[in-house]
Amino acid sequence: MRLRHYCISLAVLFTGLISFSATAQSSYPNRPIRLIIPFTPGGVTDTSGRFIAEQLSLKLGQQVIADNRPGASGNIGTQMVATAEPDGYTLLLGYAGTLSINPSLFDKVPFDSLKDFAPIGKIGDAVLILVANNDFAGKNWAEVIAISKKDPNGLSYGTSGSGGTPHIAGELLRQKTGANLVHVPYKGGGQALIDLLGGNIPLVYTAVAGANQYVKSGRVKAIAVSSAKRSPSLPDVPTFIESGVKDFEIDDWVGLLAPAKTPKPIVMKLNQALNEILNSPEGKAKLLGMGITPTPGTPEKFGEQIKSDLLRFSPIVKGMQIKSE
């Protein structure tokens, strides 16, 4: 009899827990959400993250707070989300470099890109561009190659740092075309562009979002973009594929993730809200203005890209023999 009462009590408790969990999920969110941005304010990752946080606040009826937690090439902020409670109240502004490149770049990263996160959806692809100082003689990629081969010391190009997507793109260009390029890492794409404008370096590989204003104002020359198609922000700038580099396509991307084991209904509610933002005229215009092409889709599709990019970049990074600074 006692055993029976014990079993009944457990059943009632278990049913109550299920009911409580279902109620919590259906009422989600009922308090502010924190969106961790694992980089300093000002870059394309930060600006896109803040826009998404603002729009999610409107869609969900609860404030979504953008919280910058920079350090270790994005690893510190990313780890915070990996170890957070999987309740939907701590989210990650994920970045291609952190989730797909850092695991190969660092001897050890404090998270597993596939096991520690529940993908919500990709926000969009950030187009990369090679730009030149106005005093640089070359006007297109063929001329850049020719000029680079004339200098035994090579032709310098700056990026936001060693191991980032622009660095990998530049090294792949060197391997594919034989261009005599020499990488110069900076502590951020903005600093590289300042040196480019000052004539201290001939080339910079960076995000369209950062270079856009300088290209449009004529302060720098655009050589090519590394996306499959021309950037809507700079439709007159050719792609590297058009410039003769076969199958050359490398973009940065940004996306939204939650800790692993976040309940599926919460993930899907966030995915629906995100896709509504990305499909809206305002969302499209705002992101395209940042140099980001919106890519609404499913959590599964985003997860597949993270996995495929991990496999894609691992041999490239190891072959380049670069390590984090």
Buried (B, 14 or more C-beta within 10 A) or exposed (E): EEEEEEEEEEEEEEEEEEEEEEEBBEEBBEEEBBBBBBBBEEBBBBBBBBBBBBBBBEBBEBBBEBBBBBEBBBBBBBBBBBEBEBBBBBBBBBBBBBBBBBBBBBEEBBBEBBEBBBBBBBBBBBBBBBBBBEEBEBEBBEBBBEBBEEEEEBBBBBBBBBBBBBBBBBBBBBEBBEBBBBBBBBEBBBBBBBBBBEEEBBBBBBBBBBBBEBBEEEBBBBBBBBBBEBBBBBEEBBBBBBBBBEEBBBBBBBBBBBBBEBBEBBBBBBBEBBBBBBEBEEBBEBBBBBBBBBBBBBBEEBBEBBBEBBEEBBEBBEEBEBEBE
